[in-house]
Amino acid sequence: MTFLSIIWDLPDDPDGNVRHIADHDVSQEEVEEVLRNPEGIERSRSSAWPIAFGETAAGRIIAVVHERIGTDAVYPITAYEVEP
């Protein structure tokens, strides 16, 4: 599944997804790379949110916890680097 629209909060929102992702040293661009071309999607055991996994152009493996909005949009909740 590829998502056409990715919904971002304002960068200065202290509770927003941009800040949440930056706290894990992941960029918005890396999140978008993974969400536009995920290698797999699973469910989180702890939250039941979907998690997309993928490799970025820089070779990092990123997990993106997200919420689906409609059929082609996604709201990234957080993201973090994982071991291969």
PyMOL Python script that loads the backbone (N, CA, C, O; Angstrom):
from pymol import cmd

cmd.read_pdbstr("""\
ATOM      1  N   MET A   1       0.847  -1.175   0.000  1.00  0.00           N
ATOM      2  CA  MET A   1       0.000   0.000   0.000  1.00  0.00           C
ATOM      3  C   MET A   1       0.886   1.229   0.000  1.00  0.00           C
ATOM      4  O   MET A   1       1.796   1.340   0.822  1.00  0.00           O
ATOM      5  N   THR A   2       0.636   2.133  -0.892  1.00  0.00           N
ATOM      6  CA  THR A   2       1.338   3.407  -0.952  1.00  0.00           C
ATOM      7  C   THR A   2       0.355   4.501  -0.592  1.00  0.00           C
ATOM      8  O   THR A   2      -0.785   4.492  -1.057  1.00  0.00           O
ATOM      9  N   PHE A   3       0.782   5.438   0.226  1.00  0.00           N
ATOM     10  CA  PHE A   3      -0.075   6.526   0.657  1.00  0.00           C
ATOM     11  C   PHE A   3       0.210   7.757  -0.184  1.00  0.00           C
ATOM     12  O   PHE A   3       1.368   8.124  -0.384  1.00  0.00           O
ATOM     13  N   LEU A   4      -0.850   8.400  -0.679  1.00  0.00           N
ATOM     14  CA  LEU A   4      -0.686   9.574  -1.512  1.00  0.00           C
ATOM     15  C   LEU A   4      -0.556  10.849  -0.691  1.00  0.00           C
ATOM     16  O   LEU A   4       0.171  11.764  -1.076  1.00  0.00           O
ATOM     17  N   SER A   5      -1.255  10.916   0.435  1.00  0.00           N
ATOM     18  CA  SER A   5      -1.237  12.109   1.278  1.00  0.00           C
ATOM     19  C   SER A   5      -0.677  11.759   2.652  1.00  0.00           C
ATOM     20  O   SER A   5      -1.090  10.780   3.273  1.00  0.00           O
ATOM     21  N   ILE A   6       0.262  12.568   3.113  1.00  0.00           N
ATOM     22  CA  ILE A   6       0.833  12.393   4.440  1.00  0.00           C
ATOM     23  C   ILE A   6       0.525  13.659   5.218  1.00  0.00           C
ATOM     24  O   ILE A   6       0.870  14.761   4.790  1.00  0.00           O
ATOM     25  N   ILE A   7      -0.124  13.499   6.362  1.00  0.00           N
ATOM     26  CA  ILE A   7      -0.610  14.627   7.143  1.00  0.00           C
ATOM     27  C   ILE A   7       0.401  14.956   8.244  1.00  0.00           C
ATOM     28  O   ILE A   7       0.731  14.116   9.082  1.00  0.00           O
ATOM     29  N   TRP A   8       0.886  16.208   8.216  1.00  0.00           N
ATOM     30  CA  TRP A   8       1.871  16.667   9.195  1.00  0.00           C
ATOM     31  C   TRP A   8       1.278  17.761  10.063  1.00  0.00           C
ATOM     32  O   TRP A   8       0.519  18.603   9.584  1.00  0.00           O
ATOM     33  N   ASP A   9       1.632  17.745  11.354  1.00  0.00           N
ATOM     34  CA  ASP A   9       1.295  18.840  12.249  1.00  0.00           C
ATOM     35  C   ASP A   9       2.276  19.984  11.998  1.00  0.00           C
ATOM     36  O   ASP A   9       3.261  19.817  11.279  1.00  0.00           O
ATOM     37  N   LEU A  10       2.004  21.133  12.588  1.00  0.00           N
ATOM     38  CA  LEU A  10       2.928  22.259  12.462  1.00  0.00           C
ATOM     39  C   LEU A  10       4.234  21.929  13.192  1.00  0.00           C
ATOM     40  O   LEU A  10       4.205  21.309  14.255  1.00  0.00           O
ATOM     41  N   PRO A  11       5.365  22.332  12.637  1.00  0.00           N
ATOM     42  CA  PRO A  11       6.660  22.006  13.251  1.00  0.00           C
ATOM     43  C   PRO A  11       6.838  22.522  14.679  1.00  0.00           C
ATOM     44  O   PRO A  11       7.585  21.933  15.461  1.00  0.00           O
ATOM     45  N   ASP A  12       6.154  23.624  15.026  1.00  0.00           N
ATOM     46  CA  ASP A  12       6.307  24.170  16.377  1.00  0.00           C
ATOM     47  C   ASP A  12       5.294  23.620  17.377  1.00  0.00           C
ATOM     48  O   ASP A  12       5.273  24.059  18.527  1.00  0.00           O
ATOM     49  N   ASP A  13       4.456  22.671  16.968  1.00  0.00           N
ATOM     50  CA  ASP A  13       3.494  22.035  17.876  1.00  0.00           C
ATOM     51  C   ASP A  13       4.263  21.064  18.770  1.00  0.00           C
ATOM     52  O   ASP A  13       4.773  20.058  18.275  1.00  0.00           O
ATOM     53  N   PRO A  14       4.362  21.339  20.081  1.00  0.00           N
ATOM     54  CA  PRO A  14       5.164  20.478  20.955  1.00  0.00           C
ATOM     55  C   PRO A  14       4.630  19.051  21.075  1.00  0.00           C
ATOM     56  O   PRO A  14       5.373  18.141  21.441  1.00  0.00           O
ATOM     57  N   ASP A  15       3.357  18.853  20.771  1.00  0.00           N
ATOM     58  CA  ASP A  15       2.759  17.515  20.837  1.00  0.00           C
ATOM     59  C   ASP A  15       2.531  16.918  19.455  1.00  0.00           C
ATOM     60  O   ASP A  15       1.908  15.864  19.329  1.00  0.00           O
ATOM     61  N   GLY A  16       3.031  17.584  18.418  1.00  0.00           N
ATOM     62  CA  GLY A  16       2.772  17.158  17.051  1.00  0.00           C
ATOM     63  C   GLY A  16       3.705  16.066  16.564  1.00  0.00           C
ATOM     64  O   GLY A  16       4.720  15.761  17.191  1.00  0.00           O
ATOM     65  N   ASN A  17       3.338  15.487  15.431  1.00  0.00           N
ATOM     66  CA  ASN A  17       4.111  14.374  14.885  1.00  0.00           C
ATOM     67  C   ASN A  17       5.493  14.796  14.371  1.00  0.00           C
ATOM     68  O   ASN A  17       6.422  13.989  14.397  1.00  0.00           O
ATOM     69  N   VAL A  18       5.647  16.020  13.912  1.00  0.00           N
ATOM     70  CA  VAL A  18       6.956  16.473  13.427  1.00  0.00           C
ATOM     71  C   VAL A  18       7.971  16.432  14.574  1.00  0.00           C
ATOM     72  O   VAL A  18       9.089  15.948  14.399  1.00  0.00           O
ATOM     73  N   ARG A  19       7.582  16.936  15.731  1.00  0.00           N
ATOM     74  CA  ARG A  19       8.466  16.944  16.895  1.00  0.00           C
ATOM     75  C   ARG A  19       8.698  15.533  17.419  1.00  0.00           C
ATOM     76  O   ARG A  19       9.816  15.183  17.797  1.00  0.00           O
ATOM     77  N   HIS A  20       7.637  14.719  17.442  1.00  0.00           N
ATOM     78  CA  HIS A  20       7.741  13.347  17.930  1.00  0.00           C
ATOM     79  C   HIS A  20       8.765  12.558  17.112  1.00  0.00           C
ATOM     80  O   HIS A  20       9.567  11.801  17.658  1.00  0.00           O
ATOM     81  N   ILE A  21       8.719  12.750  15.810  1.00  0.00           N
ATOM     82  CA  ILE A  21       9.626  12.042  14.904  1.00  0.00           C
ATOM     83  C   ILE A  21      11.052  12.584  15.049  1.00  0.00           C
ATOM     84  O   ILE A  21      12.011  11.812  15.073  1.00  0.00           O
ATOM     85  N   ALA A  22      11.188  13.898  15.143  1.00  0.00           N
ATOM     86  CA  ALA A  22      12.507  14.509  15.303  1.00  0.00           C
ATOM     87  C   ALA A  22      13.172  14.067  16.609  1.00  0.00           C
ATOM     88  O   ALA A  22      14.396  13.952  16.676  1.00  0.00           O
ATOM     89  N   ASP A  23      12.365  13.820  17.648  1.00  0.00           N
ATOM     90  CA  ASP A  23      12.915  13.343  18.922  1.00  0.00           C
ATOM     91  C   ASP A  23      13.629  12.000  18.774  1.00  0.00           C
ATOM     92  O   ASP A  23      14.456  11.641  19.611  1.00  0.00           O
ATOM     93  N   HIS A  24      13.313  11.259  17.715  1.00  0.00           N
ATOM     94  CA  HIS A  24      13.938   9.959  17.463  1.00  0.00           C
ATOM     95  C   HIS A  24      14.999  10.047  16.358  1.00  0.00           C
ATOM     96  O   HIS A  24      15.423   9.031  15.807  1.00  0.00           O
ATOM     97  N   ASP A  25      15.419  11.277  16.046  1.00  0.00           N
ATOM     98  CA  ASP A  25      16.441  11.528  15.015  1.00  0.00           C
ATOM     99  C   ASP A  25      16.048  10.984  13.649  1.00  0.00           C
ATOM    100  O   ASP A  25      16.883  10.460  12.912  1.00  0.00           O
ATOM    101  N   VAL A  26      14.771  11.115  13.324  1.00  0.00           N
ATOM    102  CA  VAL A  26      14.256  10.720  12.008  1.00  0.00           C
ATOM    103  C   VAL A  26      13.683  11.976  11.362  1.00  0.00           C
ATOM    104  O   VAL A  26      13.042  12.782  12.035  1.00  0.00           O
ATOM    105  N   SER A  27      13.908  12.145  10.074  1.00  0.00           N
ATOM    106  CA  SER A  27      13.406  13.328   9.367  1.00  0.00           C
ATOM    107  C   SER A  27      12.049  13.046   8.724  1.00  0.00           C
ATOM    108  O   SER A  27      11.665  11.896   8.513  1.00  0.00           O
ATOM    109  N   GLN A  28      11.341  14.129   8.422  1.00  0.00           N
ATOM    110  CA  GLN A  28      10.077  13.995   7.705  1.00  0.00           C
ATOM    111  C   GLN A  28      10.304  13.324   6.354  1.00  0.00           C
ATOM    112  O   GLN A  28       9.484  12.519   5.911  1.00  0.00           O
ATOM    113  N   GLU A  29      11.405  13.651   5.708  1.00  0.00           N
ATOM    114  CA  GLU A  29      11.701  13.077   4.398  1.00  0.00           C
ATOM    115  C   GLU A  29      11.865  11.559   4.496  1.00  0.00           C
ATOM    116  O   GLU A  29      11.393  10.824   3.628  1.00  0.00           O
ATOM    117  N   GLU A  30      12.536  11.092   5.555  1.00  0.00           N
ATOM    118  CA  GLU A  30      12.709   9.646   5.730  1.00  0.00           C
ATOM    119  C   GLU A  30      11.360   8.961   5.961  1.00  0.00           C
ATOM    120  O   GLU A  30      11.104   7.882   5.426  1.00  0.00           O
ATOM    121  N   VAL A  31      10.511   9.590   6.752  1.00  0.00           N
ATOM    122  CA  VAL A  31       9.173   9.042   6.995  1.00  0.00           C
ATOM    123  C   VAL A  31       8.405   8.952   5.680  1.00  0.00           C
ATOM    124  O   VAL A  31       7.762   7.941   5.398  1.00  0.00           O
ATOM    125  N   GLU A  32       8.474   9.999   4.891  1.00  0.00           N
ATOM    126  CA  GLU A  32       7.770  10.005   3.608  1.00  0.00           C
ATOM    127  C   GLU A  32       8.316   8.937   2.664  1.00  0.00           C
ATOM    128  O   GLU A  32       7.550   8.287   1.953  1.00  0.00           O
ATOM    129  N   GLU A  33       9.633   8.751   2.653  1.00  0.00           N
ATOM    130  CA  GLU A  33      10.233   7.691   1.828  1.00  0.00           C
ATOM    131  C   GLU A  33       9.624   6.331   2.177  1.00  0.00           C
ATOM    132  O   GLU A  33       9.223   5.573   1.294  1.00  0.00           O
ATOM    133  N   VAL A  34       9.562   6.037   3.477  1.00  0.00           N
ATOM    134  CA  VAL A  34       9.057   4.739   3.921  1.00  0.00           C
ATOM    135  C   VAL A  34       7.566   4.606   3.622  1.00  0.00           C
ATOM    136  O   VAL A  34       7.124   3.564   3.139  1.00  0.00           O
ATOM    137  N   LEU A  35       6.789   5.652   3.904  1.00  0.00           N
ATOM    138  CA  LEU A  35       5.345   5.561   3.688  1.00  0.00           C
ATOM    139  C   LEU A  35       4.979   5.499   2.205  1.00  0.00           C
ATOM    140  O   LEU A  35       3.955   4.920   1.844  1.00  0.00           O
ATOM    141  N   ARG A  36       5.792   6.080   1.364  1.00  0.00           N
ATOM    142  CA  ARG A  36       5.497   6.037  -0.080  1.00  0.00           C
ATOM    143  C   ARG A  36       5.953   4.732  -0.734  1.00  0.00           C
ATOM    144  O   ARG A  36       5.530   4.405  -1.842  1.00  0.00           O
ATOM    145  N   ASN A  37       6.819   3.992  -0.039  1.00  0.00           N
ATOM    146  CA  ASN A  37       7.299   2.728  -0.594  1.00  0.00           C
ATOM    147  C   ASN A  37       7.627   1.745   0.545  1.00  0.00           C
ATOM    148  O   ASN A  37       8.778   1.335   0.696  1.00  0.00           O
ATOM    149  N   PRO A  38       6.620   1.371   1.341  1.00  0.00           N
ATOM    150  CA  PRO A  38       6.908   0.475   2.471  1.00  0.00           C
ATOM    151  C   PRO A  38       7.293  -0.926   2.003  1.00  0.00           C
ATOM    152  O   PRO A  38       6.765  -1.443   1.019  1.00  0.00           O
ATOM    153  N   GLU A  39       8.229  -1.520   2.737  1.00  0.00           N
ATOM    154  CA  GLU A  39       8.615  -2.906   2.451  1.00  0.00           C
ATOM    155  C   GLU A  39       7.713  -3.877   3.181  1.00  0.00           C
ATOM    156  O   GLU A  39       7.669  -5.061   2.847  1.00  0.00           O
ATOM    157  N   GLY A  40       6.995  -3.385   4.175  1.00  0.00           N
ATOM    158  CA  GLY A  40       6.056  -4.218   4.922  1.00  0.00           C
ATOM    159  C   GLY A  40       5.266  -3.370   5.897  1.00  0.00           C
ATOM    160  O   GLY A  40       5.719  -2.307   6.323  1.00  0.00           O
ATOM    161  N   ILE A  41       4.079  -3.849   6.247  1.00  0.00           N
ATOM    162  CA  ILE A  41       3.244  -3.184   7.238  1.00  0.00           C
ATOM    163  C   ILE A  41       2.749  -4.251   8.203  1.00  0.00           C
ATOM    164  O   ILE A  41       2.218  -5.285   7.796  1.00  0.00           O
ATOM    165  N   GLU A  42       2.936  -3.977   9.491  1.00  0.00           N
ATOM    166  CA  GLU A  42       2.492  -4.887  10.545  1.00  0.00           C
ATOM    167  C   GLU A  42       1.664  -4.097  11.545  1.00  0.00           C
ATOM    168  O   GLU A  42       1.460  -2.895  11.373  1.00  0.00           O
ATOM    169  N   ARG A  43       1.190  -4.757  12.580  1.00  0.00           N
ATOM    170  CA  ARG A  43       0.471  -4.106  13.683  1.00  0.00           C
ATOM    171  C   ARG A  43       1.360  -4.099  14.918  1.00  0.00           C
ATOM    172  O   ARG A  43       2.040  -5.082  15.214  1.00  0.00           O
ATOM    173  N   SER A  44       1.348  -2.982  15.632  1.00  0.00           N
ATOM    174  CA  SER A  44       2.083  -2.890  16.883  1.00  0.00           C
ATOM    175  C   SER A  44       1.440  -3.806  17.918  1.00  0.00           C
ATOM    176  O   SER A  44       0.219  -3.819  18.076  1.00  0.00           O
ATOM    177  N   ARG A  45       2.266  -4.566  18.613  1.00  0.00           N
ATOM    178  CA  ARG A  45       1.742  -5.435  19.671  1.00  0.00           C
ATOM    179  C   ARG A  45       1.262  -4.632  20.868  1.00  0.00           C
ATOM    180  O   ARG A  45       0.348  -5.055  21.576  1.00  0.00           O
ATOM    181  N   SER A  46       1.875  -3.469  21.100  1.00  0.00           N
ATOM    182  CA  SER A  46       1.505  -2.685  22.286  1.00  0.00           C
ATOM    183  C   SER A  46       0.342  -1.730  22.040  1.00  0.00           C
ATOM    184  O   SER A  46      -0.491  -1.537  22.925  1.00  0.00           O
ATOM    185  N   SER A  47       0.272  -1.127  20.848  1.00  0.00           N
ATOM    186  CA  SER A  47      -0.765  -0.120  20.597  1.00  0.00           C
ATOM    187  C   SER A  47      -1.801  -0.539  19.557  1.00  0.00           C
ATOM    188  O   SER A  47      -2.868   0.067  19.467  1.00  0.00           O
ATOM    189  N   ALA A  48      -1.495  -1.566  18.777  1.00  0.00           N
ATOM    190  CA  ALA A  48      -2.343  -2.031  17.670  1.00  0.00           C
ATOM    191  C   ALA A  48      -2.369  -1.073  16.480  1.00  0.00           C
ATOM    192  O   ALA A  48      -3.101  -1.312  15.520  1.00  0.00           O
ATOM    193  N   TRP A  49      -1.573   0.022  16.523  1.00  0.00           N
ATOM    194  CA  TRP A  49      -1.458   0.906  15.371  1.00  0.00           C
ATOM    195  C   TRP A  49      -0.673   0.195  14.278  1.00  0.00           C
ATOM    196  O   TRP A  49       0.181  -0.636  14.587  1.00  0.00           O
ATOM    197  N   PRO A  50      -0.934   0.495  13.015  1.00  0.00           N
ATOM    198  CA  PRO A  50      -0.111  -0.062  11.947  1.00  0.00           C
ATOM    199  C   PRO A  50       1.297   0.545  11.973  1.00  0.00           C
ATOM    200  O   PRO A  50       1.479   1.711  12.323  1.00  0.00           O
ATOM    201  N   ILE A  51       2.278  -0.264  11.599  1.00  0.00           N
ATOM    202  CA  ILE A  51       3.664   0.185  11.501  1.00  0.00           C
ATOM    203  C   ILE A  51       4.185  -0.181  10.117  1.00  0.00           C
ATOM    204  O   ILE A  51       4.169  -1.348   9.727  1.00  0.00           O
ATOM    205  N   ALA A  52       4.645   0.821   9.380  1.00  0.00           N
ATOM    206  CA  ALA A  52       5.270   0.595   8.079  1.00  0.00           C
ATOM    207  C   ALA A  52       6.776   0.521   8.289  1.00  0.00           C
ATOM    208  O   ALA A  52       7.344   1.308   9.046  1.00  0.00           O
ATOM    209  N   PHE A  53       7.416  -0.425   7.616  1.00  0.00           N
ATOM    210  CA  PHE A  53       8.862  -0.588   7.685  1.00  0.00           C
ATOM    211  C   PHE A  53       9.450  -0.361   6.298  1.00  0.00           C
ATOM    212  O   PHE A  53       8.850  -0.731   5.289  1.00  0.00           O
ATOM    213  N   GLY A  54      10.620   0.246   6.259  1.00  0.00           N
ATOM    214  CA  GLY A  54      11.273   0.421   4.979  1.00  0.00           C
ATOM    215  C   GLY A  54      12.663   0.983   5.138  1.00  0.00           C
ATOM    216  O   GLY A  54      13.048   1.467   6.203  1.00  0.00           O
ATOM    217  N   GLU A  55      13.411   0.907   4.048  1.00  0.00           N
ATOM    218  CA  GLU A  55      14.777   1.413   4.020  1.00  0.00           C
ATOM    219  C   GLU A  55      14.795   2.760   3.314  1.00  0.00           C
ATOM    220  O   GLU A  55      14.166   2.933   2.271  1.00  0.00           O
ATOM    221  N   THR A  56      15.522   3.714   3.893  1.00  0.00           N
ATOM    222  CA  THR A  56      15.632   5.033   3.290  1.00  0.00           C
ATOM    223  C   THR A  56      16.768   5.038   2.264  1.00  0.00           C
ATOM    224  O   THR A  56      17.546   4.088   2.181  1.00  0.00           O
ATOM    225  N   ALA A  57      16.850   6.103   1.496  1.00  0.00           N
ATOM    226  CA  ALA A  57      17.923   6.236   0.513  1.00  0.00           C
ATOM    227  C   ALA A  57      19.294   6.236   1.189  1.00  0.00           C
ATOM    228  O   ALA A  57      20.295   5.870   0.573  1.00  0.00           O
ATOM    229  N   ALA A  58      19.335   6.645   2.455  1.00  0.00           N
ATOM    230  CA  ALA A  58      20.597   6.667   3.208  1.00  0.00           C
ATOM    231  C   ALA A  58      20.926   5.296   3.806  1.00  0.00           C
ATOM    232  O   ALA A  58      21.966   5.132   4.445  1.00  0.00           O
ATOM    233  N   GLY A  59      20.045   4.315   3.602  1.00  0.00           N
ATOM    234  CA  GLY A  59      20.306   2.968   4.085  1.00  0.00           C
ATOM    235  C   GLY A  59      19.819   2.689   5.497  1.00  0.00           C
ATOM    236  O   GLY A  59      20.115   1.631   6.052  1.00  0.00           O
ATOM    237  N   ARG A  60      19.084   3.609   6.083  1.00  0.00           N
ATOM    238  CA  ARG A  60      18.527   3.394   7.422  1.00  0.00           C
ATOM    239  C   ARG A  60      17.213   2.598   7.310  1.00  0.00           C
ATOM    240  O   ARG A  60      16.425   2.814   6.389  1.00  0.00           O
ATOM    241  N   ILE A  61      16.995   1.692   8.247  1.00  0.00           N
ATOM    242  CA  ILE A  61      15.727   0.963   8.319  1.00  0.00           C
ATOM    243  C   ILE A  61      14.865   1.705   9.335  1.00  0.00           C
ATOM    244  O   ILE A  61      15.236   1.843  10.501  1.00  0.00           O
ATOM    245  N   ILE A  62      13.713   2.179   8.876  1.00  0.00           N
ATOM    246  CA  ILE A  62      12.843   3.015   9.695  1.00  0.00           C
ATOM    247  C   ILE A  62      11.496   2.318   9.883  1.00  0.00           C
ATOM    248  O   ILE A  62      10.952   1.719   8.955  1.00  0.00           O
ATOM    249  N   ALA A  63      10.972   2.411  11.111  1.00  0.00           N
ATOM    250  CA  ALA A  63       9.612   1.967  11.433  1.00  0.00           C
ATOM    251  C   ALA A  63       8.774   3.225  11.634  1.00  0.00           C
ATOM    252  O   ALA A  63       9.173   4.132  12.364  1.00  0.00           O
ATOM    253  N   VAL A  64       7.613   3.276  10.985  1.00  0.00           N
ATOM    254  CA  VAL A  64       6.733   4.439  11.093  1.00  0.00           C
ATOM    255  C   VAL A  64       5.376   3.980  11.630  1.00  0.00           C
ATOM    256  O   VAL A  64       4.620   3.291  10.945  1.00  0.00           O
ATOM    257  N   VAL A  65       5.090   4.372  12.856  1.00  0.00           N
ATOM    258  CA  VAL A  65       3.780   4.098  13.447  1.00  0.00           C
ATOM    259  C   VAL A  65       2.839   5.159  12.904  1.00  0.00           C
ATOM    260  O   VAL A  65       3.154   6.349  12.933  1.00  0.00           O
ATOM    261  N   HIS A  66       1.678   4.729  12.407  1.00  0.00           N
ATOM    262  CA  HIS A  66       0.795   5.679  11.744  1.00  0.00           C
ATOM    263  C   HIS A  66      -0.673   5.303  11.905  1.00  0.00           C
ATOM    264  O   HIS A  66      -1.021   4.205  12.339  1.00  0.00           O
ATOM    265  N   GLU A  67      -1.510   6.258  11.539  1.00  0.00           N
ATOM    266  CA  GLU A  67      -2.955   6.048  11.496  1.00  0.00           C
ATOM    267  C   GLU A  67      -3.406   6.287  10.058  1.00  0.00           C
ATOM    268  O   GLU A  67      -3.056   7.296   9.446  1.00  0.00           O
ATOM    269  N   ARG A  68      -4.177   5.358   9.535  1.00  0.00           N
ATOM    270  CA  ARG A  68      -4.720   5.546   8.180  1.00  0.00           C
ATOM    271  C   ARG A  68      -5.901   6.490   8.246  1.00  0.00           C
ATOM    272  O   ARG A  68      -6.741   6.395   9.141  1.00  0.00           O
ATOM    273  N   ILE A  69      -5.955   7.396   7.296  1.00  0.00           N
ATOM    274  CA  ILE A  69      -7.050   8.351   7.184  1.00  0.00           C
ATOM    275  C   ILE A  69      -7.662   8.149   5.804  1.00  0.00           C
ATOM    276  O   ILE A  69      -7.060   8.522   4.798  1.00  0.00           O
ATOM    277  N   GLY A  70      -8.834   7.572   5.751  1.00  0.00           N
ATOM    278  CA  GLY A  70      -9.452   7.282   4.460  1.00  0.00           C
ATOM    279  C   GLY A  70      -8.689   6.191   3.739  1.00  0.00           C
ATOM    280  O   GLY A  70      -8.056   5.347   4.373  1.00  0.00           O
ATOM    281  N   THR A  71      -8.746   6.203   2.425  1.00  0.00           N
ATOM    282  CA  THR A  71      -8.118   5.133   1.647  1.00  0.00           C
ATOM    283  C   THR A  71      -6.709   5.450   1.185  1.00  0.00           C
ATOM    284  O   THR A  71      -5.949   4.536   0.862  1.00  0.00           O
ATOM    285  N   ASP A  72      -6.336   6.741   1.145  1.00  0.00           N
ATOM    286  CA  ASP A  72      -5.015   7.057   0.596  1.00  0.00           C
ATOM    287  C   ASP A  72      -4.235   8.089   1.396  1.00  0.00           C
ATOM    288  O   ASP A  72      -3.270   8.660   0.888  1.00  0.00           O
ATOM    289  N   ALA A  73      -4.637   8.340   2.646  1.00  0.00           N
ATOM    290  CA  ALA A  73      -3.915   9.302   3.478  1.00  0.00           C
ATOM    291  C   ALA A  73      -3.456   8.619   4.760  1.00  0.00           C
ATOM    292  O   ALA A  73      -4.024   7.616   5.193  1.00  0.00           O
ATOM    293  N   VAL A  74      -2.417   9.189   5.350  1.00  0.00           N
ATOM    294  CA  VAL A  74      -1.843   8.617   6.557  1.00  0.00           C
ATOM    295  C   VAL A  74      -1.346   9.743   7.454  1.00  0.00           C
ATOM    296  O   VAL A  74      -0.836  10.759   6.982  1.00  0.00           O
ATOM    297  N   TYR A  75      -1.506   9.537   8.759  1.00  0.00           N
ATOM    298  CA  TYR A  75      -1.009  10.462   9.763  1.00  0.00           C
ATOM    299  C   TYR A  75       0.102   9.749  10.526  1.00  0.00           C
ATOM    300  O   TYR A  75      -0.187   8.860  11.327  1.00  0.00           O
ATOM    301  N   PRO A  76       1.365  10.112  10.301  1.00  0.00           N
ATOM    302  CA  PRO A  76       2.460   9.491  11.047  1.00  0.00           C
ATOM    303  C   PRO A  76       2.364   9.904  12.517  1.00  0.00           C
ATOM    304  O   PRO A  76       2.219  11.088  12.823  1.00  0.00           O
ATOM    305  N   ILE A  77       2.443   8.942  13.413  1.00  0.00           N
ATOM    306  CA  ILE A  77       2.391   9.227  14.842  1.00  0.00           C
ATOM    307  C   ILE A  77       3.810   9.388  15.382  1.00  0.00           C
ATOM    308  O   ILE A  77       4.111  10.355  16.081  1.00  0.00           O
ATOM    309  N   THR A  78       4.663   8.447  15.056  1.00  0.00           N
ATOM    310  CA  THR A  78       6.069   8.522  15.429  1.00  0.00           C
ATOM    311  C   THR A  78       6.860   7.633  14.482  1.00  0.00           C
ATOM    312  O   THR A  78       6.284   6.869  13.707  1.00  0.00           O
ATOM    313  N   ALA A  79       8.170   7.734  14.549  1.00  0.00           N
ATOM    314  CA  ALA A  79       9.045   6.903  13.718  1.00  0.00           C
ATOM    315  C   ALA A  79      10.373   6.740  14.430  1.00  0.00           C
ATOM    316  O   ALA A  79      10.784   7.591  15.219  1.00  0.00           O
ATOM    317  N   TYR A  80      11.028   5.644  14.140  1.00  0.00           N
ATOM    318  CA  TYR A  80      12.314   5.366  14.787  1.00  0.00           C
ATOM    319  C   TYR A  80      13.099   4.378  13.937  1.00  0.00           C
ATOM    320  O   TYR A  80      12.534   3.616  13.153  1.00  0.00           O
ATOM    321  N   GLU A  81      14.411   4.411  14.112  1.00  0.00           N
ATOM    322  CA  GLU A  81      15.291   3.503  13.380  1.00  0.00           C
ATOM    323  C   GLU A  81      15.273   2.148  14.070  1.00  0.00           C
ATOM    324  O   GLU A  81      15.255   2.067  15.298  1.00  0.00           O
ATOM    325  N   VAL A  82      15.279   1.089  13.274  1.00  0.00           N
ATOM    326  CA  VAL A  82      15.311  -0.273  13.811  1.00  0.00           C
ATOM    327  C   VAL A  82      16.495  -1.031  13.224  1.00  0.00           C
ATOM    328  O   VAL A  82      17.017  -0.672  12.169  1.00  0.00           O
ATOM    329  N   GLU A  83      16.901  -2.066  13.911  1.00  0.00           N
ATOM    330  CA  GLU A  83      17.972  -2.929  13.415  1.00  0.00           C
ATOM    331  C   GLU A  83      17.429  -3.815  12.305  1.00  0.00           C
ATOM    332  O   GLU A  83      16.269  -4.226  12.355  1.00  0.00           O
ATOM    333  N   PRO A  84      18.253  -4.117  11.303  1.00  0.00           N
ATOM    334  CA  PRO A  84      17.784  -4.995  10.210  1.00  0.00           C
ATOM    335  C   PRO A  84      17.427  -6.389  10.704  1.00  0.00           C
ATOM    336  O   PRO A  84      17.020  -7.239   9.913  1.00  0.00           O
TER     337      PRO A  84
END
""", "prot")
cmd.dss("prot")
cmd.show_as("cartoon", "prot")
cmd.util.cbc("prot")
cmd.orient("prot")
